[in-house]
Amino acid sequence: MSFPEFLFRTDGGFIRIPVWGHIPLDDALKKTISHPTFLRLKGIKQLSFAHYVFPGATHTRFEHSIGVYHLTKLILQRLLTNPLTQSLQTERFSFDEQSCKLILAASLLHDIGHYPHAHLVENTALTSKNEIVFKDHQDLTTERLFATHDGFGSLAEILENDWKLDATEVATMVTGKKKLTFSKLISGTLDPDKMDYLMRDAHHCSVPYGNIDIERLIESFVPDAKRKRFAITQKGIAPLESLMFAKYAMMRNVYWHHTVRTLSAMLKRFLQDALDEKQLSQSDTQQMFYQNTDERVLNDLLHALPKPHFASAELLMAILERRPYKRAITLPVEPDKTWQIELATNAKRRKEKELELCNYLNRKFHLNLKGYEVIIDAPSSKSIFDYNDFSELQLYHEKRKTFIPFSDSGESAFTKNFIAEFERTTKKFRITARADIAQKISDHQHHLIDILNS
């Protein structure tokens, strides 16, 4: 097999980023990351509100995207230079130059549609009519690729002229709207996206959970042509286990840290009230997020409000001034409790219950709460541990020359049931509240839960 020469070129110089250090560039890559559409990722924080808790977590999707490209390139080099990985490729699942370019371009541009706080607000009901206000960031991929800039043209032109790729095919690979041959390589249990963000996020948060033997994990990758994805050999078991545990630890301690979750819930309730009360229009709010940076979007929201500000603007002020609400009640997420599921998916119902809780406190303690001082944080039922993808992952036995399901191999404690337990213990249902009333809620937990369940 001939090796695609571009995988080893350095004619574009080098760039140095945290975690991976010196990364070689070719001319097409250098031109891509210098384009204004790609440079805007420097204004999109990787971890949204996490820097309120971990001050170092100000890294952006710019360096993350380059890191994912770098890891993808290392994986492709492994697949093309190792006799075992070469032997497991088939006519329908092989890595020629065009395929490698497509996979690399999709890896580099997988976050090109991102905008501030996208993971908090996309694909979720944000009005009392349960309307979806914000697009999935991946649905903005095509728009971003074909957007033109004076003196630069579009990223699509760079893909077609310098990468010799069909820009529409790259967008399709990123969005996953249509399954292509290599779609599973950039999204799943073993994707380079996860490999980069776990190590990068742990590094910038200065927590010890992202110590993964990435080099050995990549050395264990083999193509699983039947399922059109990566499998691992036995040497990859330990690093895969560390990858899975790193995600669990990061979910519990960073991504779903109670303060991060609380600030996210406060932002969503502010947006719901602002849209419900016509303080902001949906179209203007969308554009403030789609065209903005993390540093500006919250202040722009505040300045866009009519004056004097409506009551729930206090939520936005509290976020800007770092006055997060406090935990009052924390419960396990239980699938058989349908009221928890409803409060996670039905914005109208959730707001009604928040108002009921405030009214109860007003009567009980002679307060004058307006209705936004108590916020319900009900996590989505969507899987956060790629359960279905993990169930399909195969372990390749080199001596037997056979693939067997990793979860059923008996080689690791990390089975499907173990992953399900990760999911169960990570998610928490919380009621948060303004600091001066949090203890009152905690003291009357049973009665307030009855209100939620009624």
N, C-alpha and C positions, 0 to 999 in steps of 0.2 A: 504494500500500500504506500502511495506517495503521500508525503506530509504537506498539508497546506502551508506554504512558506510564510504567509502573513501572520501565522500564530507565533512566529519567533522573531518578528521584525521589531526594531527599535528606532526607526528613522524619524519618529516624532518626538524623540527625547524621553524624558522620564517625569513622573510626578510622584511626590512623596505624601502619603496620607497615613494617619495613625493606624495602628494594628498591623497593616501589611507592609508598610515602609515604601521602598523604592519600586514603583510600578512602571514598566516600559510602555511606551506609547508608539503607535504607528501614526502616519499622517491622517488617515481617516478618523481614527479615534480622537486625535488632538483637535481636529476641526469640529468634531461633534461636541466635545465637552467645552469648547470655546464659544459655542453658539448661544445667543441670549436666552433661548427657550430652555436650554440645559442649565445655563448659569442661574436661572431663577430658582433652581433647587437649593441654592445656597441660602435662600430665605425661608426654606421650609424645614422646620426642626423635625428631627427623626422621632422624637418622643413627646411632642405636644407639651403637656403641663408637667412632665417629669422633672424639669429643671427647678420647679418650685421646691422639690424635695431633695433632688440631687443636683447641686448647682453646676456641676460639670457637664450635664446632659444638654448641652447647647449644640451638639453636632447636627449635621443636616443631611438631607437626602442626596446632596451633591456627592459627598465623599462615600456615602453608603452605595450609591449607584456604581461608582468607579470600583469599589471593593467587590461588588457582586460580579462585575465584568471580569475582574482579576481572577476570582475564584473559578468562574466559568472557564476561563482560558486555561487555567491549570488542569481542570478536569478534562478538557478536550485534548490537551497535550498528553495526558495520561492515556486516554482512550486510543490515541493515534500512535503511540510509541511503545505500548506494552503488547507483547505477543498474545497474552491471554485475552485482553480486551479486543484485539484485532480479530481473533478467532471466533468470538461470540457475536460479531456483527453479521447482519444478513443483508441481502440485496435491498430489502424494504426498510431496514433500520441500520444505516451505516452513516459515517461522518465524513462526507467529502467536503471540499472547500466551501461550496455554497451553503451546505447545511451548517457548517461551523460558523460562518458569517451570520446566518440568520439567528442562531442560538445566542451568539455574542451580542448582536444588536438588540435582541429582545431583552437580554439580561441587563444591558447598559441602560435601556430606556424603559424598564418595567415600572418605574415610578414617575415617568415624565408627566403624567396627568395629576400628580399630587397637588394639594392645596392645604392651607393651614387647618389643622384639626380635622382633617378629612376622615380619619378612622372613627372620630366621635360622632360626626353628623351625617355621614353618607348612608344611604339606604335605610334610614330610620325615620319613623313618623315624628315630625317636629311641630305639628299644629294640633289643635283640638278637633280638627277634621281628619286627623291621622294622615295628613298629606306627607309624601316624601318630597322634601324640598331640595336636597343636594344630590347630585349625581354621584355614582360610584366614581372614584378618581380614575379608574381604568377606562371608563367610558369617555373620558376627555382625551385619551391617548391620540386618537386620529386628529382631533382638532389641534392639539399641540404640535404634532408632527408636521402638519401642513400650514401652520401659521407662519407668515412671512415677516421678516424684519429688514428694514432698509440696510443695504450693504451686506446682508448675510443670507438673504433668501430664506428657505425653510429647512428644517431638519430632514424632511422628506427628500429634498433635492440632494442633500449630502448623502443620504442612504442610497439613492439611486445612482448618483454620479461617482461617488468615492467608494462606497461599499459594494456597489453593483447589486443592490437588492431592491426588491419591490417593497416600497414603504407600506403599502396596504397590507402585505403579508406580515410584516413586522408588527403592525398594529394588531392584526388578528392573533398573532402569537401572544402578545402581551395581554390582550383583553380576555382571551380564552373563549370568545363567543363561538368560535368554530374550532373544534379540536384538530390540530395539525399533528404531524408525525412526532414532533419533538416537544409538544406542549407540556408534558409531564416533567420535563427536565428543568423547568424554571419555576415550578410550583408543586410543593409536596414535602414529604418527610425529609428528603435528602437535597432540597433545593439550595443553591448557593446564596439565595436571598437570606434564608434563615441562618445559614452558616456565618454570613457576614454580620447580620444585625445582632445576633446573640453576643458575639465577641466584641463588636464595636460598642454596643449599648452598655455592656458590663464594664468595658474599659473607661468610658466617659462618665459612668455613674460611680466608678471606683468601688465596685462590688466584686466579690470573688467567684461569681457564679458562671462566668463565661470562659472558663479555662478548658478549651476543647482541643484535642489533638487533630487539627484540621488536616495536616499533611498526611497523617496515617489514614484518616478517613478517606481522603481522596485517592490514596494509593490502593484502597480496597474496592473502589468503584469498578463495576463491570456492567456492560450493557445487557439489559433484559429485553431482548428483541420481541418476545411474545407479548409483553405488557407495555412495550415502548417506554421504558423508564430505566433508571439506574437500580441495580441491586448491589449488594456488598459481598465480599468474601469474609471468611472468619476473622481475618486480621482487622476488619472494620467494626467488630462487635463492640469492643470497649469504647472506641471514640464515638460510635453512634449512641451508646448508652449515655455518655457524657453530654452529647448534644441534646438528647431528650430531657435529661435531668436539668440541664442548663435552662431549657425553655420553661420547665416547671418552676424552677427557682426564680427566674426572671419574671414570670407571670405573677407569682405570689408576692414578690418583694419589690418589683419595680413597675412593670406595666399595669398591674392592678393594685398598686399601693393605695391604701384607703384615701389618702389626700388627693392623689391623681384622679381616682374615680370620683371623688366628691366634687372637685373642680370641674370635671367633665359634665357631671349631672347638673351643676349650677349653670354652666353655659347653655346646656340644652333647654333647661327650664326658662332661662332668660329669652332665648330665641323663640320658644313657644309663646311666651307672653307677648313679646314684641310683635310677632306675626299675627297672633290672635287679635290683638288690640289695634292692628294697623299702624303701629308705630314705625314699622319698617315694611317695605314691600318685599315680596318673595324675590322678584327679579333683581332689585338693588342688593339684597342680602346675598344672593348667589354670586353676583359679580364681586362684591367685597371679599368673598372668600376665594373665588376662582382666580382673581387677578392680584391677590395680595400676598404679603409675607406674614409670618407669625408675629413679628415685632410690631406690625402696624394694624393688623385686622381688628383687634379688640378696641383700640383707641378710635379707629375709623367707625366702628359700630356705635361707640358712645357719641361721637360727634355727629353721626347721622340721625340721632334721636331728636325729635322735637323738644323744645324747652318750654316750660319746665319739664324735667324728666318724669316719666311715669314711674309708679311705685317699684316695679320689678327691676328697674335700672340699678337698684341697689345691689342686685346679684352681680351685675357686670362690674360695678365699682368694687365690690368685695374681691372679685377675681383680680382686677388690676392692682389692688392694694394688698394682695396676698392675705386675705382674711377668709380662709376656707371654712365652711361649716364643719361641725364636729360630729363624730360618730355618736349616735344615740342608741341605736339598736342594730345588732348584727345577727343574722340568721343564716343557717346553711341553705343552699338552694336545693329544693326537693322537687323532683319531676312530678310527683303526684299532687303537689299543691298548685292547682290550676290558677289560683289568684296571683301567684308569683309570676307565672307565665304571662297572664293577661296584663299585669302591671309593667312587664318588660316590653310588651309589643304594642299596647294601646295607650297612646299619649293622652288621649281625652280622659280615659278612665284613671290614669295615673295622676293627672292634675286634679281631678275631682277628689281623689282620696287625699291628696296633699292638702286641699282646701278643707276637707272634713277633719283632718288631724289638727289643723290650725284652729278651726272653730271649736273643737273639743277643748283645746288648751285655753282658748279665750274664755270659755265658760268656766272651766275648772279653776283658772288662776287669775281671772279678771284682767286678761291681757288685751292688747289691741293689734293682734297679728293680722297682716293683710292677705296672707295665703301663700306667699313664696318663701316663708321663713323655715319651712320643713320640706325637705326634698327626698324623694324615694330614689334609691339607686338599685334598680333591678337589672341584673346582667342578662344579656341575650342568651337564648338557648343554643345558639350556633356553636359548633365545636371549635375549640381553640387549639386542639392538639392533633389536627389532621388524622382523626381516628380512621376514616375509611381508607385514606392513602396508606397509613401505617399498616392496616390490615392486609393490603396488597403487596407490601414490600417483601422481596425475596432474599434469601441467603443462598449464595452459590458455593457448593462444595466442589473444590478443585479436583480432589481425587475421584469422587463419584461422577463429576461433571453433570451435576443436576442442580436445579433450583428448587428450594422448598420455602414455604411461607416463614418469614423470620419469626413471627409471633408463635408459630407452632413447632419451631425447630428444637426446643428444649435447650438451646444454647444461651438463653438470656432470661433474666427475670422480667424484662420489659416485654410483656405480652399485651394483647388487646385489652384485657381486663385491668392490667396495671395502668395503662394509659387512661382508661375510663375513670380510674380512681384519682389520677392526676386532675382530671377535669372536675370531678366532684368536689375535691378538697380545695381547689383554687377559687371557685366561684362563691361569692357571698352576696346575700341580699341585705341591703342596709337602709336604714332611715337616718339621714343626717339633718342637722339643724343648726341654726344660728347659735353661737357659743352660749348665750345666756339662757337658752331654753333646752339645751341638749340633755341636761340632767333630769329635768322635769319629765321629758319623754322617756328616758331610761327608767325612771321610777314608776311609770305607768305603762310599762311595756305590754303587759297582757291585754289590757283594755284597748290599747292602740292597735295591736295586731288583730283583735276582734273586729275593729273598724275596717281594716284592710281586707279582711276575709268575708265581710258582709256583702 
